[in-house]
């Protein structure tokens, strides 16, 4: 037997053994909590016409800009080492300024007020 055949046989045997062990050792005791669907904190078995807080959905507009800011600013330490670090810092400052102005605007419009 060559090394490739031995490796394939070993990986197949190991994966089969682990899958069998998983089915044998798994704790399968479902209860009502585990069997019920979860819908963002709302009771999925109740009426679909219940009123909800619109503030919850308005505040969800804050999360994507934070992800956007992290995705754009994460490579900044490496980008400073480029040919023109001043341009990189200018763009980073512009992004942070725009996102901060958007946050201030939403704050001034009352989008962050939770009291109803």
C-alpha positions in Angstrom: 0.0 0.0 0.0 1.3 3.4 -0.9 1.1 6.5 1.4 -1.9 8.0 -0.5 -4.1 4.9 -0.1 -3.1 4.6 3.5 -4.0 8.2 4.2 -7.4 7.9 2.5 -8.2 4.7 4.3 -7.2 6.2 7.6 -9.2 9.4 7.0 -12.3 7.4 5.9 -12.0 5.1 9.0 -11.6 8.1 11.3 -14.5 10.1 9.9 -16.8 7.0 10.0 -15.8 6.3 13.6 -16.4 9.9 14.7 -19.7 10.1 12.9 -20.8 6.8 14.6 -19.6 8.1 17.9 -21.6 11.3 17.5 -24.8 9.5 16.9 -24.2 7.1 19.7 -23.1 9.7 22.4 -25.4 12.6 21.4 -27.9 13.6 24.0 -31.2 13.5 22.2 -33.7 14.7 24.8 -35.6 17.6 23.1 -37.8 19.7 25.3 -40.3 22.5 24.5 -37.6 25.2 24.6 -35.4 23.5 22.1 -38.3 22.6 19.8 -39.8 26.1 19.6 -38.6 28.5 16.9 -37.0 31.7 18.0 -38.0 34.9 16.2 -36.0 37.8 17.5 -37.5 37.8 20.9 -41.1 37.7 19.7 -43.4 34.8 20.5 -43.8 32.9 17.2 -46.9 31.1 18.4 -48.9 34.2 19.3 -50.8 36.7 17.2 -48.9 38.3 14.3 -50.8 41.5 14.7 -49.3 42.5 18.1 -47.8 46.0 18.2 -44.0 46.2 18.4 -41.5 49.0 19.2 -40.4 50.8 16.0 -37.4 52.1 17.9 -36.0 48.5 17.8 -36.0 48.5 14.1 -34.8 52.1 13.8 -31.8 51.3 15.9 -30.9 48.4 13.6 -29.7 51.0 11.1 -26.7 51.7 13.4 -25.2 48.3 13.0 -24.3 48.2 9.3 -22.3 51.5 9.4 -20.3 50.1 12.3 -19.5 47.0 10.3 -18.7 49.2 7.3 -16.4 51.3 9.4 -14.6 48.3 10.8 -14.2 46.7 7.4 -12.7 49.9 5.9 -10.5 50.8 8.8 -9.2 47.4 9.8 -6.4 47.5 7.1 -5.4 51.0 8.1 -2.2 50.1 10.0 -0.9 48.4 6.9 -2.1 51.1 4.6 -0.1 53.7 6.4 3.0 52.0 5.1 2.0 52.7 1.5 3.6 55.4 -0.7 1.3 58.2 0.4 0.1 57.6 4.0 -1.3 61.1 4.0 -3.9 60.2 1.4 -4.8 57.0 3.4 -5.2 59.0 6.6 -7.3 61.6 4.8 -9.7 58.9 3.4 -9.9 57.3 6.9 -10.7 60.6 8.5 -13.3 61.3 5.9 -15.0 57.9 6.5 -15.0 58.4 10.3 -16.3 62.0 9.9 -19.2 61.0 7.6 -20.3 58.1 9.9 -20.0 60.3 13.0 -22.1 63.0 11.3 -24.7 60.4 10.4 -24.8 59.2 14.0 -25.2 62.8 15.3 -28.0 63.5 12.8 -29.9 60.3 13.9 -29.3 61.4 17.5 -30.6 64.9 16.9 -33.7 63.5 15.1 -34.5 61.3 18.1 -33.8 58.0 16.5 -31.8 56.9 19.6 -34.5 57.7 22.2 -35.9 54.6 23.7 -38.5 56.3 26.0 -41.9 56.3 24.3 
